[in-house]
Amino acid sequence: MPCSLWPQINKAEYSGVWVYLEREGNRLKDVGLELLGKARDLAQKLGGAEVGGVIVAGTEEMAREAIYHGADKVVIIDNPDLQIYTPVEYAEAIARVVQKYKPEIFLIGATKRGRELAPYIANALTTGITADCTALEIDPKTRDLLQIRPTFGGTYLATIRTPQRRPQMASVGPGVFPKPPRDANRTGQIILEKVEIQKRRTRLVSVEKRLEKDVADLPPVESADVVVAGGRGLGSAEGFKLLIDLAKLLGGTVGATLMAVRAGWAPPTRLIGQTGKTIRPKLYIAVGISGAVQHLVGVTGAKIIIAINPNPHVPMMENADYAVVGDYKQILPLLLEEIKKLKGQ
Ligand SMILES: Cc1cc2nc3c(=O)[nH]c(=O)nc-3n(C[C@H](O)[C@H](O)[C@H](O)COP(=O)(O)OP(=O)(O)OC[C@H]3O[C@@H](n4cnc5c(N)ncnc54)[C@H](O)[C@@H]3O)c2cc1C
């Protein structure tokens, strides 16, 4: 039921499926492009609705990339105060654009920033938000967005609707939907919007990110062909360093379970699973990981899984193509030595 204090809306004024396109330096993050592919699919089910994108402080080149991946219209929010990300100001600017263009559906990548921004935006627009959806569908009878996500620790799938408010908002993690093919012949409209926001309220504080530094030269988990991930079984930050060495030798990257992140051995950007990233590498090596369902949902797309664990009966070992029974402290140094020999190092 909508709150009686909320402003009345006319649902008929809303149309189109729009996506927030997050930047990473000078490029768009893949998750936004993946969502454009899903947005096209939903728009088609809504009878050919428009697909739009919003970029904060982006470039025309980025907007063109979005068009090549399925957007019909891209709004670039043009405000020099928004070069550096701060949640309150970004949310205000995005909400103003959404208020102006009135999409029926607004999707956000469930990245660290997306997860922070989405509730601010939903609050500003007095609508709902379903976080971390794993599937999105349209109810053909009502045209409502069906926002599907795991619940009760992954035991059930919940289908959530926003029947009274617009836009219907959902966030979706990286890698959940495939990136649509790039078509450089697609054309679309690019709009520069000079969005005014209230005077800055957030003061930016620079914090040294030691953990991020250790893995800074390794690719993100969602784009690497080889991911070596560690869990609580590593027992220490030193153990995680061995994984970094192995990942580097294999030209891959490192990932982690929630327990390894909570222990402070790996930065949160490396988290794989329901709360973290969904990955589809060619090779996934799970070291000291039990394979809880919340972790496994993030790795079902891996082509080959190797697990190292002294307990052969944990789900990670049972789901692996190659299960190596033993202590990683004995196995990994041998593996590193063999690979180095093979590579002539
Ligand atoms: C709502 C919710 C969301 C969650 N989201 C996520 C998520 O996104 N990602 C995630 O990972 N988890 C998530 N979790 C947590 C998840 O339920 C598990 O608790 C977590 O994945 C377990 O991490 P782990 O495998 O590192 O630790 P454990 O379950 O403690 O497993 C450690 C493993 O290490 C093995 N081991 C011990 N010693 C050695 C050794 N010397 N060599 C090799 N192996 C060894 C043990 O046999 C054991 O199997 C979530 C939980 C909830 C409730």
Ligand as a Chemical Component Dictionary entry (heavy atoms), coordinates in Angstrom:
data_LIG
# 
_chem_comp.id                   LIG 
_chem_comp.type                 NON-POLYMER 
_chem_comp.pdbx_formal_charge   0 
_chem_comp.three_letter_code    LIG 
# 
loop_
_chem_comp_atom.comp_id 
_chem_comp_atom.atom_id 
_chem_comp_atom.alt_atom_id 
_chem_comp_atom.type_symbol 
_chem_comp_atom.charge 
_chem_comp_atom.model_Cartn_x 
_chem_comp_atom.model_Cartn_y 
_chem_comp_atom.model_Cartn_z 
_chem_comp_atom.pdbx_ordinal 
LIG C1  C1  C 0 22.431 -13.278 3.256  1  
LIG C2  C2  C 0 23.775 -13.894 3.133  2  
LIG C3  C3  C 0 24.562 -13.532 2.053  3  
LIG C4  C4  C 0 25.833 -14.101 1.901  4  
LIG N1  N1  N 0 26.576 -13.752 0.805  5  
LIG C5  C5  C 0 27.757 -14.378 0.611  6  
LIG C6  C6  C 0 28.528 -14.115 -0.567 7  
LIG O1  O1  O 0 28.195 -13.309 -1.432 8  
LIG N2  N2  N 0 29.689 -14.793 -0.728 9  
LIG C7  C7  C 0 30.146 -15.691 0.188  10 
LIG O2  O2  O 0 31.217 -16.274 -0.043 11 
LIG N3  N3  N 0 29.440 -15.946 1.306  12 
LIG C8  C8  C 0 28.267 -15.301 1.540  13 
LIG N4  N4  N 0 27.579 -15.577 2.683  14 
LIG C9  C9  C 0 28.226 -16.393 3.727  15 
LIG C10 C10 C 0 28.100 -17.893 3.455  16 
LIG O3  O3  O 0 26.879 -18.356 3.994  17 
LIG C11 C11 C 0 29.254 -18.675 4.115  18 
LIG O4  O4  O 0 29.277 -18.386 5.488  19 
LIG C12 C12 C 0 30.616 -18.345 3.515  20 
LIG O5  O5  O 0 30.594 -18.445 2.104  21 
LIG C13 C13 C 0 31.637 -19.370 4.046  22 
LIG O6  O6  O 0 32.915 -18.926 3.691  23 
LIG P1  P1  P 0 34.134 -19.920 3.635  24 
LIG O7  O7  O 0 33.850 -21.035 2.687  25 
LIG O8  O8  O 0 35.338 -19.074 3.403  26 
LIG O9  O9  O 0 34.239 -20.421 5.145  27 
LIG P2  P2  P 0 33.874 -21.810 5.807  28 
LIG O10 O10 O 0 32.485 -22.187 5.535  29 
LIG O11 O11 O 0 34.299 -21.691 7.226  30 
LIG O12 O12 O 0 34.815 -22.872 5.069  31 
LIG C14 C14 C 0 36.202 -22.940 5.232  32 
LIG C15 C15 C 0 36.684 -24.177 4.500  33 
LIG O13 O13 O 0 38.098 -24.207 4.546  34 
LIG C16 C16 C 0 38.489 -25.568 4.657  35 
LIG N5  N5  N 0 39.861 -25.608 5.192  36 
LIG C17 C17 C 0 40.269 -25.523 6.470  37 
LIG N6  N6  N 0 41.610 -25.608 6.541  38 
LIG C18 C18 C 0 42.067 -25.742 5.275  39 
LIG C19 C19 C 0 43.360 -25.850 4.692  40 
LIG N7  N7  N 0 44.459 -25.845 5.448  41 
LIG N8  N8  N 0 43.456 -25.971 3.330  42 
LIG C20 C20 C 0 42.353 -25.961 2.543  43 
LIG N9  N9  N 0 41.098 -25.835 3.057  44 
LIG C21 C21 C 0 40.946 -25.713 4.407  45 
LIG C22 C22 C 0 37.473 -26.181 5.593  46 
LIG O14 O14 O 0 37.430 -27.598 5.439  47 
LIG C23 C23 C 0 36.187 -25.501 5.123  48 
LIG O15 O15 O 0 35.534 -26.268 4.119  49 
LIG C24 C24 C 0 26.320 -15.016 2.862  50 
LIG C25 C25 C 0 25.502 -15.368 3.935  51 
LIG C26 C26 C 0 24.257 -14.821 4.074  52 
LIG C27 C27 C 0 23.411 -15.238 5.223  53 
# 
loop_
_chem_comp_bond.comp_id 
_chem_comp_bond.atom_id_1 
_chem_comp_bond.atom_id_2 
_chem_comp_bond.value_order 
_chem_comp_bond.pdbx_ordinal 
LIG C1  C2  SING 1  
LIG C2  C3  SING 2  
LIG C2  C26 DOUB 3  
LIG C3  C4  DOUB 4  
LIG C4  N1  SING 5  
LIG C4  C24 SING 6  
LIG N1  C5  DOUB 7  
LIG C5  C6  SING 8  
LIG C5  C8  SING 9  
LIG C6  O1  DOUB 10 
LIG C6  N2  SING 11 
LIG N2  C7  SING 12 
LIG C7  O2  DOUB 13 
LIG C7  N3  SING 14 
LIG N3  C8  DOUB 15 
LIG C8  N4  SING 16 
LIG N4  C9  SING 17 
LIG N4  C24 SING 18 
LIG C9  C10 SING 19 
LIG C10 O3  SING 20 
LIG C10 C11 SING 21 
LIG C11 O4  SING 22 
LIG C11 C12 SING 23 
LIG C12 O5  SING 24 
LIG C12 C13 SING 25 
LIG C13 O6  SING 26 
LIG O6  P1  SING 27 
LIG P1  O7  DOUB 28 
LIG P1  O8  SING 29 
LIG P1  O9  SING 30 
LIG O9  P2  SING 31 
LIG P2  O10 DOUB 32 
LIG P2  O11 SING 33 
LIG P2  O12 SING 34 
LIG O12 C14 SING 35 
LIG C14 C15 SING 36 
LIG C15 O13 SING 37 
LIG C15 C23 SING 38 
LIG O13 C16 SING 39 
LIG C16 N5  SING 40 
LIG C16 C22 SING 41 
LIG N5  C17 SING 42 
LIG N5  C21 SING 43 
LIG C17 N6  DOUB 44 
LIG N6  C18 SING 45 
LIG C18 C19 SING 46 
LIG C18 C21 DOUB 47 
LIG C19 N7  SING 48 
LIG C19 N8  DOUB 49 
LIG N8  C20 SING 50 
LIG C20 N9  DOUB 51 
LIG N9  C21 SING 52 
LIG C22 O14 SING 53 
LIG C22 C23 SING 54 
LIG C23 O15 SING 55 
LIG C24 C25 DOUB 56 
LIG C25 C26 SING 57 
LIG C26 C27 SING 58 
# 
